[in-house]
């Protein structure tokens, strides 16, 4: 099982689909699930690569990965509420974010967009969200 899958499972078990959870708690639970000691640096990097609103998701901060289909564009899983506190994206939030990726909306390249900004961007592009 991939570390991101373990992280998502751990986050669900901790209730991160309903409220925010410390990243360190998610890693601790992931270690429990996997029976391994996943190093915090590796774990944090993998979670960051699947988080839609933190600057460290960009492998190339200069062009913000505009020419690449990175993990956060292909498989968004997490939203960072504040430093060290994460929650899982709902299925609807994932769907909306992926539609914004499909139309290459500028909001996806903002360093730290709020979920409200992302939803407003979707509202402003309703014609792109039909069907």
Secondary structure by P-SEA (a helix, b strand, c coil): ccaaaaaaaaaaaaccccbbbbaaaaaaaaaaaacccccaaaaaaaaaaaccccccccccccccccccccccccccccccccccbbbbbcaaaaaaaaaaaaacccccccccccaaaaaaaaaaacccccc
